[in-house]
Amino acid sequence: MATAGSSWEVAVMRPGGDPLTNLAEALIEADIHDADEEHIASHVRSSLARSGMGLVEAIKQGDLPENTNLLLVVDQFEEIFRFRRISGLSEEEAGHFITLLLEASEQIDLPIYVVLTMRSDFLGDCAQFRGLAESVNEGEYLIPRLNRNQRRQAIEGPVAVGQREITSRLVQRLLNDIGDDPDQLPILQHALMRTWDHWDESGADGPLDLDHYQATGGMDEALSLHADEVHAGLPDDEHRWIAEKL
C-alpha cells in the first residue's frame, strides 16, 4: 500500500447479518455507484452474489476513477462468526462474502485493498473458511495495548476532528473509568458516542463536560440505558420479543 500512490477511495462496512447488502451499501456510500440511480442497491447486491469475482465486477461496473485505489475496510469482521451463531446468516452466504474479499485482494486487474478489523479472540474462527486463515496470517497486525497517553489521544482526537472541545476533567474521568482493561475500549467508544449525542441534542455551546457524560449513565450504564431506549422504541410486542431473543 505504501507504493500505491495518493489517490484513494475508501469504503467502510460491517458485515452484520446481511454482509452482501451491507457491502453493496458501502460501495454506494463511497460513490463507487450513483446513489440516485433507481434500485442501485439491489443491482449492486446482485452483482456481488453472482460469482466469487462479484466484488471486482461490481467495482468495474461503477465509477471508480482511473488510477484510483479502493480501500475496503471491513470493521468488526468477527460479526461473520457471531451472526452465524445467533441469526439466520448461512454458512454459504458467509463463505461467499469471504470469497469476494479474498478474490478481490488477490486479483491484479484493479487496485483493490482489503483491511479486516476483528477482536483477537476470533482469529481461530478464520480456519472455518478455506483461504481466510492463510490470508490473515500474511497480513496480520496485532494492535498493542494502549498506554494512558494513547488512550487520552483516542478520547481527544475524534473530538478535535469534529472541531469541538472536551474538558480536561471529563478526559480524566474517562481515563480513570476505563482503567487499564483493553476490553473496556468498545464501552468507552459507545459512552463517548452517547456523550457527544447528548451534548449535541442539548444545544450546548461549551465543551463536552462531566454533566453530558453523567446524563448518559457513564461507562457503567450508558450501554444498558441505550438498549432500554431502543427496546422501548420498537413498534410492538412482537418486535420486542424478537429483540429479547436476540
Secondary structure, DSSP 8 states (H G I E B T S, - for coil): -TTS-S-EEEEEE--TT-HHHHHHHHHHHTTSS-TTSTTHHHHHHHHHHHSTTHHHHHHHTTT--TT-EEEEEETTTTHHHHHHHHSS--HHHHHHHHHHHHHHHH-SSS-EEEEE---GGGGGGGGGSTTHHHHHHHH--------HHHHHHHHHHHHHHTT--B-HHHHHHHHHHHTT-GGGHHHHHHHHHHHHHHHHHHT--S-B-HHHHHHTTHHHHHHHHHHHHHHHTSSSHHHHHHHHH-
